[in-house]
Amino acid sequence: MLRSSYQKGERKLQKSFIKKTRVRLWMAVALLIAGLAWGTTYAAAPKVKIKVWTMNRHDAEYMTAMVNQFNKQNKDNIEIVYQIFTDNYQQTLDLAYATGEAPDVFMDATGVYEKRLPAGDLAALDSYLTPAFKKRFGNGAFLDGINMEKGSIYSLPAIGTTPRLIYNKSIFKRAGIKSPPRTVAEMARDAKLISTKLSKEGIFGYAQNFKNPTQALSRSVDYIMMRSGGVREGYDFKTGKFDFTGYKPILQAYKEIFSSNGAFPGCESLDIDPLRTQFAAGKIGMYISWTHSEPGVYQNQFPTKEAWDMAPLPTIRGVKGSNRINLAGRFWLMNSKTKSPKDAWKVMEFLYSDSLLGGYYERGLGLVMVPSAVKKAKKPETVQKWPAIQFDKHDKIWPNIPLNVRPEGKDMYQVFAEIIFGATDLDRGLADLNARYNQAFDKAVSEHKSTRIVYPNFNPAEPGKVFQK
């Protein structure tokens, strides 16, 4: 009887202990939840920062807003660090690569792809590209020598651009000029006429951003040469050699402008944005720049009330060639040395998305070349205001020139600038370029650092025929 009573008491104590333990556990859980509710937090994982560089400032307002939205909404814990380098972009990129500080993703520009690809600095994108993603870009979007090399894709089309003559219609009218110049000789004549009639008001005929000769002349003299039926960046595809002789009449016209008070004072040290501020203020008659940038510049960056327009580039003696469409197959590039390639690609996907590119097109920030984005977008107002902004029958995709040609001494643009400003004799300067560039090219070919590209039947009016198999 006593043992039975003890067992009953023991079971009663066990039940009481279990009940109290459960209560304590529930209280502990409740306290933990309460603690979290009252602000007890744990450190979140640091965001993966992907550095993106661009040289475009005209689209800064739109792109910054889109990047901020991505940074807030993406679920991959990525933060884009978006940086703009309008002036000296190529040199800044060179320095960044030399010091191990290159961006993860960066915009292509004159000479960037051609320099970085043979150096092994660009990541191939093939492993990231799904059939559905590639289909968005349409037929003929991937071309050897444009955005492909030895079967690998290194970039994708996005925004196409080409230079036009940007001119102030009111200034032309005041100077008695009825239409924009069709030849470089007419351009020199009109520049001098504007300066002669209006320089007392601080208005001059022509300007170009010569602080950086490469940026100034790669968007002007080079394209005038191609449109006139000549070579690209000095390279003759028919012979497989460099020949700068054909630039002579173009440089003569420029030399005439800058030696006769036809140009805005101080062009030697003028960057593109200070030039634009003077144009917006009605102090410059004309200059040459890109179709993708100038509308946004004068609507957002430097708003102007001046009546301005775009016109096709002048030529030597009529259109015998074509304007090269710049960035036709390339826009964004990925650093092969990025520490976060998968995250960098997710940023590339965002930059090439229909939502971003569609908005870009609708706002008139550039001519988007991705069919899936354009199909969903409204026609931009810029096309109605400035019809010449659209690509025409003379705007074509050109093949690339040989890579890795680095002559000793000054490059073609530095020599061109010296010729224009009278520091170097025209004929001697061009002959020197021919000698040094071909010597450097022959050496690069012999050392297997470059390849001689020859198209015996090359036609500058139809350069795309070289891509047809």
DOTI-72899 format. One record per residue: residue in three letters; y, x, z of N, C-alpha, C, O in turn. Coordinates in steps of 0.05 Angstrom, whole numbers, plus 5000, padded with zeros to 4 digits. Each point is the difference from the previous one (the first is absolute). Example, Ala and Ser with C-alpha at 12.3 -4.5 7.8 and 13.67 -1.06 7.14 Angstrom:
2
ALA488652645156502449825000502450185000500050215013SER502149724973502450165001502249855014502250105004
END
This chain:
469
MET497650175000502449835000502550175000501949954985LEU498150275032502350175002500550154974502250034991ARG495550064996500250154974501149824978501650084983SER497549675018500949814980503049955003501449974980SER499650015045502849955004501750254991502149974989TYR496850275015501350244992500350014969502150084990GLN495749854996500050014971502149804989501450064980LYS498749715033502049804991502950115004501749964983GLY498750175039502750115006500750224980502350034992GLU495750145001500450224981500849894973501850104987ARG496749695005500749884974502849884999501450014980LYS499449885043502749885002502150214998502149964988LEU497450285025501950224999500350114971502150074991GLN495549954996500050104972501649824982501650104983LYS498149645020501549824983503050025006501649994981SER499150045044502850035008501250254988502250014991PHE496250225010500950254989500549994970502050094989ILE496049784998500249984970502549834993501450064981LYS499049725034502349834995502650155003501849974984LYS498450185039502450155005500550224979502350054992THR495550085000500250214979501149894974501750124987ARG497249655006501049874975503049935002501550044981VAL499349865043502849945004501750254997502149994987ARG496950245025501650254998500250094971502150104991LEU495649884994500150084972502049844984501550114984TRP498449635020501949834985502950065008501849994983MET498650075043502750075008500950264987502350034992ALA495850175006500750254987500749974971502050114990VAL496449724997500649944971502749874997501650064983ALA498949755036502649854999502350195004502149984987LEU497650205032502150205006500550184976502350074993LEU495550014994500250184976501649864978501850114988ILE497449635007501449854980502949965007501850024983ALA498749925043502849975009501650264996502349994992GLY496450235014501350264997500850054972502250104994LEU495949844987500750034972502249824992501850084985ALA498149675025502149814993502750085010502149944988TRP497950215035502650085012500950274989501950125011GLY496849984968501250234987498450265002501050214991THR496649795020498450245000499050044972498449844989THR502450384998499350054972498650274996500050175018TYR498749854959498650254993501450114975500949854983ALA499250415015501450144978498749934973497650034997ALA504049874984499049944973499550264985501350205005ALA496949794976499450234983502550074984501249824989PRO499550435009502450084984499749924971497750024989LYS504549904998499849934972499750244982500950225006VAL497749744972499750214980502549994982500549814987LYS501050415014502450014985499550124972499050234998ILE501749624981499750094973502950054988501549814998LYS499050434995502650084990500249954970498450104985VAL503649745007500449934972502850094991502049935013TRP498150224965502550104990500649874973498249964984THR504449995011500949894975502750134993501450105018MET499349904956502750094992501849774993502250044991ASN496749715011501649764993501649915024499049955022ARG503650024974501749895020501049724993500849845017HIS499150094957501149754991498449765011501149785003ASP496450275004498249785010499650025030498249875011ALA503550295003499650065029499949755017498349985018GLU503549834977500149765016497449844999498949925020TYR500250044955497549854996497650155011498349885014MET501450374979497750155008499850045030497949995012THR504450055001500150035029499049755014498550015019ALA502449764970499249745012497049964996498749905019MET500250174958497249964995498350195018497949935010VAL503150324993498650195017500049915029498050025014ASN504349884995500149905028498149775004498749975021GLN501149854959498149785002497250105001498449905016PHE500950304968497350115000499450125028497949965011ASN504050194999499650135026499549805023498650065019LYS502649714979499749805020497449844997498849915020GLN500450044955497849814995497350124994498049875002ASN501950394989497450104993498250035024500950065022LYS496549894974498050005021498550265002498050025014ASP502950194972498650254999501350225018499350234999ASN502749685017501450185018501450234985500050235009ILE501149704968501450204983503049965002501049775001GLU500550445000502949994999501050184977499550245000ILE501849644981501250154978502650125009501849865010VAL498550404986502650145004501250044973499250194986TYR502749645007501150004972502650164999501949955015GLN498150254967502350184999501050024971498450014981ILE504350005016501250014974501450274996501650095016PHE497850044961501350254993501149984971498650084981THR503849815016501149964973500650274987499350044977ASP502150135037500850264989498050225007499050015023ASN500450154958498250235004497249925010498850135016TYR500349644973497449905008497750204994498450065017GLN501650054959497950184992500050255018497950105008GLN504550014997500250245016499149955029498750165013THR502049604997499249935028497049975002498850085019LEU500049814960497149974999498650274999498050055013ASP503250134971498950284998500050135027498050135009LEU504249855005500350125027498049875020498850145016ALA500949604982498149865018497150104996498650045019TYR500750004956497350104994499750295010497950085010ALA504250084987499950285008499850035030498950205009THR502149615006500050015029497949835013499949975025GLY498449904959497949835011501049745010498749875017GLU503750044974501149755010500349794978501649825001ALA496750204978500249824977499349715009498349975018PRO502949834970499449725006497149934992498850134984ASP500249655028497449904993500049864973498150034984VAL504049835010500349854975502950064990501849995016PHE498550064958502750054990500349914971498049984985MET504549975008500649904973499950234980500850235006ASP498349714970500150194979502950034990501649815003ALA499050414985502750054988499750224980497850114996THR504349964990499950204979498750265010501050135018GLY496849944970498650255006498250005024498650205005VAL501449595011498550005025497049994994498550175010TYR500649634974497249974994499050254985497850115007GLU503849994974499250234985499750255017498450184994LYS503149845027499850235018497949985021498650195006ARG501149575005498249965023497149974992498250075015LEU501349824961497249964992498550264997497950035012PRO503150174972498550254998499850165026498350175003ALA503649775016499950145026498049885019499650105022GLY499149684969498049875017501249835023498749955020ASP503849974977501449865021499849704999500949865018LEU497950044961499849714996497149905005498150124991ALA501749665023497349885005499249824977501649834991ALA495950195001498949824980499549735014499249995023LEU501349794963500049735012497449844993499749785009ASP498650344975497749854989498349865022499149784996SER500450365026498249895021501249765013498649855013TYR504050114985501349775013500449764981500449785009LEU499450274965500649794980497649824994498050104990THR502349655017497949814993500549894972502350014991PRO495749884996500549884973502149785001501649994981ALA498549855040502049795002502850115002501949894988PHE498450325027502650135004501050124974502349974992LYS495950174993500850124975500749794979501750054983LYS497049735018500449794980502949895000501049924980ARG500350105043502749905003502050144982502149894992PHE497250365000501950164985499749974970501650114984GLY496549735006499849944972498650224984499350215010ASN500549744964498750194982501950234994502449974998GLY496450264999501550244993501750125023501850154995ALA497549775029501650095023499350285009501550145013PHE496149954980499050265009499550184976498249964984LEU503550255014500050184976499750295008501450095018ASP496950054968499850295004502650134993501249944979GLY499750245038502650144995502449855011502250115000ILE497449645009502149845011499549975030501650105017ASN496349754990499349975029497150085005499049965022MET499750144958497250095003499850294991501450104983GLU496750045030499550284992497050055004498949975022LYS499750104956497150055001498549775012498150045015GLY502749724978498649765008500849885027499049795007SER502750355008500849905026502849884999501750104986ILE498749695029502649865001501650115024499050015022TYR503550064972501750125021502449825007501450055020SER499249754964502249825005499649744985498149984984LEU503649835021499949744988502749914989502050105011PRO498149734969502649914990501349825021498649875016ALA504050124984501549815017502649924987500449784990ILE501550415011502749954989500450194976499750245003GLY501149654975500750164977503050034998501549815007THR499550414983502850034996500650194977498250164993THR504149834997500950184979503050025001501349815009PRO500050404981502950015002501549824980499049954978ARG503349975030501949864983502850125005500550135020LEU501349834961502850075003501249785017500049764993ILE501150315030501449815018503050034994501150225003TYR500249564990502850024993501749785011499049775004ASN503550295000501949805010501449864977501550134985LYS498049615012501049864977503049985000501350014979SER499949965044502949975002501450264992502050004986ILE496950235023501150264992499850044970501950094987PHE495849845002499650034971502149834985501250094980LYS499249675029501949824987502950115002501549994980ARG499250115043502750115004500550254983502250054991ALA495650105004500350244983499849934970500250184983GLY499349575010499849914972497350064988499850014975ILE498150025041497350054990498549744999499749875020LYS499450064956498849734996497149985009499149795007SER499450434992497149995006499150275012501350214995PRO496649805020499050255011499150194978499349914978PRO500950355026499450204979497050004992498249955016ARG501450094958497350014989499050284996497650054998THR504250145000499250284997501450175022501949915012VAL497150334992501150185020502950084992501750055017ALA498749974956502750074991502049785007502350055008GLU496849704989501749775007500449995031502249935009MET495850155006500250005029502150205009501749945017ALA498350304970502150205006502749904992502050045015ARG498249844962502649894991501149795019502350005007ASP495949815001500949785018500750115028501949905012ALA496650294998500650125026502850125000501649965019LYS499050194960502750134998502249794997502250035011LEU497249764974502049794996500749865026502449955006ILE495649985010500449875026501750175018501949915012SER497450354990501450185017502950044991501950015016THR498550014958502750034989501849775007502350045007LYS496649724991501649765004500349925030502049885007LEU496050185009500049895027499850205023499849925023SER500250344970499650205022502350005020499650075023LYS502849844969502249985019499549805022501250015021GLU496949814974499249805020497550095015498949855016GLY500350404979497550105013497549904987497950015012ILE502349904963497649904985499350204978501750094985PHE495749985015499050204980497649894985498749815008GLY500850324969498149894981497050015008498649804997TYR500550435013497150035004499650155026501750155010ALA495949805002499250155024496950035000498649844988GLN500550365026497150045004499750165026501850155008ASN496049815006499550115027499050294998497650055005PHE504250134988499250284995499550175025499250234997LYS501249665026499350165024497150084999499250215009ASN499149614980497250064995499549984970499649784990PRO500550454996499749994971497549864990500049874979THR497850175036497549874992500349705000499249864980GLN501950025041500449715001502049914979499649784988ALA502550375008502049924981499050004971500549814985LEU498150405007499350044972497349894992499549944977SER498750035043497449884994500249704994498349894988ARG503949995021500549714994501949964977500449774992SER500750444997502049974978499250164976499049894980VAL501550375020499550174977497149984990499549984976ASP498650035042497249984992499449754985498650004979TYR502449775031499449754988501549954973498949884982ILE503550235017501449994974498450154979499949924977MET498950315031498450164982497649854990499450004976MET499149875042497649854992500849764982498649954980ARG503549915027500949774984500950084973499849854980SER501250405018500950104974497750104982500450084977GLY497249925034497650094984499250285007498650124984GLY502449995038499450285007497750035020498249845002VAL502050385013497850085018500449885027502149885006ARG495950155011500249925028500150245018498250165001GLU504049865014500450235019499450274986498950185012GLY502049834963499750254985497350044987499750194984TYR498349645021497450054989499549844975500449764998ASP498750394981499449884974497049954998498450184998PHE500949565002497149934999498750074974497650044999LYS504049984979498850064974499150294999497950064988THR503650125024499450294998498750115024498750215000GLY501549645023498950105025501650235011499050185014LYS503649824981501850215010502649875010500749774994PHE500850395022502649915009502150084979500050234990ASP501849585004502150054981502549845008500149764997PHE501850385013502549875011502249994979502249915006THR497350184970502050024979501349734994502549994996GLY496049805004501049734993502049895019501449804994TYR498950315030501949905020502950074993501949905012LYS498450284968502750114995502249794995502050025014PRO497649784969502249814996500649835025502349925004ILE495750035012500449855025501750165019501949905012LEU497350354992501550175018502850064990501950035016GLN498449984958502750044989501849765007502450045007ALA496549724991501649765007500750005030502349945007TYR495850145010500650015028502150225007501749965016LYS497950264970501950225004502949924992501950075013GLU498349774966502649904991501249815021502450025006ILE495949815006501049825021501150155023502249945010PHE496350265000500850145024502050224996501050115020SER499649954956502150214995502649884990501950144993SER498249595005502449884989501249785018501449824990ASN498150205036501049805019498849724995501149805010GLY496650194977498849744995498249915023499249775000ALA500350415020498249935022501549975026502250105004PHE496649755014501149965027500150275014498050155000PRO504249925013500350275012498050045023499449825016GLY499450424984498250085022497149924995498550005019CYS500849934956497249924995498050225007497749955006GLU503250304994498250235006498849975028497750095004SER503749785014499049975027499649715008499849935024LEU499949904956499849715005497149915003498350054982ASP501049825040497449875004500149724988502149904993ILE495649985004499949744986501449785016501349834988ASP498450165038501349795015503050025001501449804996PRO499850445008502950024997501049924972502149894997LEU496350184982500749924973500149694999501949894988ARG496149985023499949715000502349875014501049804992THR499950325030502349895014502550014983501749825001GLN498650394983502350024982499849814977502049884991PHE495650074999499649814979500649725011501349834986ALA497750115038500549745012503049955005500949775000ALA500650455004502949975004501549994974502549985000GLY496150034977501449984974501350264991502049994986LYS496850245022501250264993498450154979500950214991ILE496949695000498350134981499349814977499249775005GLY501150334970499549834977497049954995499249784994MET499250445008497249984994498450235012501150215006TYR496349744998498250215008497249904993499749784990ILE498350395014497249924993498350005025500050195016SER498549594987498249985023497849804994499749904977TRP498750035043497549854997500549705000501749895014THR496649974971500249714999499149875027501049795007HIS497250345007498949885024501950015024499849845018SER502150344981501650055024502849885000500949895020GLU500550134957502849955000500849715008501949965014PRO496649834976500749735009500049965030501949895011GLY496050225002499949985029502250155014501149925021VAL499750314967502150175012502649845001501450005020TYR499349874958502649874998500049715011502149875001GLN495650045007499849745013499850035031501049845015ASN497750384993499550035029501250255012501349995021GLN498350244967500850255012503050054997501450055020PHE499649934956502950034995501049764984500550024976PRO499849755037500849764986502750044985501950125010THR498249784965502450054984500849744985498349834994LYS504350155001501049784985500550084970500849844984GLU498650425011500450104972498049864981497749955007ALA503250004969498349894979498650234986501250164986TRP496249865019498550234989497549894985499249775004ASP499750404979497749924985498350254994500750225006MET496949734981498250214992499849994969500349794988ALA499250455001499650024971497950214994499550175017PRO499249814960498050214993501450284999502450024996LEU496050185009501150274999500950084972498949914980PRO503250255019500850104974498050204990498350105015THR501849964959498150194988501650224985502450005000ILE496150184988501350214983501049874974502450024993ARG495749864993500749874974498249764996498749984979GLY501349835039498349764997497450025016499150225007VAL499749554997497449985015497750084982499349854982LYS499650395023497750094985497650055018497950084991GLY502549875034497850045020499949765018500249774991SER499550275035499849785019500850105028499950245006ASN500949575011500550065028497450005015498449814999ARG501250405016497650015017500349815024502050015013ILE495949834991500049835024499150175024497750095001ASN504149965017499450165023498549845021500649765003LEU497650375011498349875021498349774988499149835015ALA500450184959498449784988497349975011499049785004GLY499750445003497349985011499850115028497850005012ARG504450094999499950125027502449905016502249964989PHE497450015037502249945017499650135027501550195008TRP496449725007499450125026497750204998498149954985LEU502150275030498050205001499150045029501649985018MET495850094986499050065027499550295003498850144983ASN502149965040499650295007497050055005498849875017SER500150324969497150065004499550125028497750015009LYS504450085004499750125027500749815022500250095023THR500249664971500649815022497749995020497750024993LYS503149965033498049995021498849725004498049975014SER503149834973499149735002499749874973501649824993PRO496550274990499949904973499549704997501249874983LYS497150025034499449714999502549845007500549804987ASP501050295033502449855007502250044979501549824994ALA498650424994501950054978499449824977501849904987TRP495650055007499349824978500849715006500949864983LYS498850065043500949735007503049964996500949794992VAL500650435012502949994994500449984970501849864991MET496650294994500249994970499549714991501349904982GLU496649985029499449724993502449825005500649824983PHE500750225039502449845007502250054979501349814991LEU499250455003502250074981499549894972501849954985TYR495650025008499349894974499349705000499049894980SER501549985043499249725002501749824983502350064994ASP496649714998501449804984502549905015502049954988SER497750015038502249895015502450195000502349914997LEU497250355007502250195000501250034972502449994997LEU495850064983501050054973501349754988501950024984GLY497049745023501249754989502849965010501849934985GLY498750125041502749995011501850204988502449954996TYR496550294999501650224988501049924973502350044993TYR495949834991500749924973502149775001501950014985GLU497749795032501849775001502850085008501949884991ARG498350335026502750095009501350194980502250105005GLY496449954973501250174979500250295008501850154991LEU496449945026500150285010498550194981500350245003GLY498249654978498650174981498249834982499449775007LEU499850344970498349864982497150055008498950224995VAL499949595018497250035010498149984977500249834982MET497850355018498050024978497249915009498150074986VAL501749785036497449915009499849704994501449845012PRO496950094968499949724991499549795022501349794999SER497050275020499449815021502549945017500249775010ALA501650424993502449965016502149854984501349825011VAL499150264964502049874983499349714994501849834999LYS495750114999499149734993500849805021500649774994LYS499550325031500749825023503049995006500949845016ALA500650344971502950035008501849864980499349934978LYS503250015032502049884984501550214983500150245009LYS500949694968501550184984502650095014501549835010PRO498950434992502450105016502649944986500249994976GLU501949975040502749954990501150244986501749974982THR497450275025501050244988499550014970501650114985VAL496149785006499450004971502049834985500750064977GLN500249725036502049834987502750134999501549974981LYS499250185041502650135001500250244982502050054986TRP495850115014500050254984497550014982498050125008PRO502149754969497649984983498850274992497650014997ALA504050205001499050264992498350135022498850214995ILE501049665028498350115021497049974993498450165009GLN501049654973497249964993499150224980501550114985PHE495949945017498850184980500249884972499649764997ASP501050414983500049904973498050164983498450155011LYS501749804963498050124982500150314999498250134990HIS504049985019500350295000499350135026500350255003ASP498849605017499150115026497050024999498549804997LYS500550455006497150054997499050195021501550155013ILE495849844991498750195018499550264984498849994978TRP502050245033499650264988497850155014499549965024PRO499150214962498050175013501350215018502450074996ASN496250035023501050225017500150264986498450054982ILE503450125025500150274990498150175016499149925022PRO500250324969498250185016501050055028502450035005LEU495749995013500650045029500250305006499050174985ASN502349895037500050275012501350214983499150235000VAL503049704986501550204984502550075016501849845004ARG498350415007502250085017501250264990499150225007PRO503049754977501350254989501550155021501049885020GLU499250384977501650165018503049944995500849954978GLY500850065043502849954997500849715001498549835011LYS503750104978501149735001498449814982499150084978ASP500649675031498649804984501849884979502450064999MET496549774985501449884977502549855009502150014986TYR497849855036502249835008502350175011502449944996GLN496950285018502150185009501550134977502450045000VAL496050044980501250134976501749794984502250074991PHE496849695007501549794986502749965014502149984987ALA497950015040502549955015501950234995502449964998GLU496650295002501750234995501249994972502350074996ILE496149844985501149974972502249795000502150054988ILE497549735024501949785000502750085013502149934990PHE497750235032502450085014501150274991501850115012GLY497049994966501250244988499250275012501250204994ALA496849805024499250255013497950154983499650245005THR499149634976498050124983500449924971500649774995ASP499250424987500249944972497849814990497750045008LEU503049774976498149804992497650114985497749955008ASP502750204971497850104984498350205016497549994999ARG503850195016498550205015498449865023497750085006GLY503549725006498649855021497549874990497950015014LEU502249854963497749864989497850204991497649965004ALA503350264984498050214992498650125024497650054999ASP503949995022498850115025498049815011497950085010LEU502749664990498149805010497450004983497849995011ASN502550024963497750014983498250235007497549975002ALA503650265002498550255005498649985028497650055002ARG504049885018498950015027497949775005498050055013TYR502549714976498149785004497450054986497949955011ASN502250154964497550064986498550235011497550005000GLN503950195011498750235013498549905025497750075005ALA503749765011498749895024497749824993498049995014PHE502349864965497949814991497550164991497849935008ASP502650274975497850164991498550135023497550015000LYS504050085020498850135023498349795016497850065009ALA503449704995498649795015497449924986498049955013VAL502150034960497649934985497950225002497649945004SER503250314994498150235001498750025028497750095002GLU503849825018498950015027498749745008499249965023HIS500449864958498749745004501449825020498849845014LYS503950204988501649835018501349774985501149825012SER498850194961501249794984498449974974498350174994THR502249614992498549944976502049954977501949855004ARG497650264973501749964977499449724988497749954992ILE504349885008499649734989501249994972502450064997VAL496049874984501049994972499149734987497749935000TYR504349924990499549764984501350054973502449954997PRO496150144983501250084974501649784987501950054986ASN497349705018501349774987501849855020500549764995PHE500450375025501649865021502549884988501450134985ASN499149625022502349854990501749925024499149825015PRO503350294990501649935023500849705001500949905020ALA498949974957500749714999497649835010500449785009GLU497250334989497649875009498350195017497750064992PRO503350045030498550205016497449905012498250165006GLY501649584998497649895013497550014983497849965010LYS502550114964497750014983498150225009497649994993VAL503450215021498250225009498049905021498050145004PHE502549635008498149905020497849834988498049935013GLN502350004962498049834986497650174992500250204986LYS497549715024497550144994498849914973497950094992
END
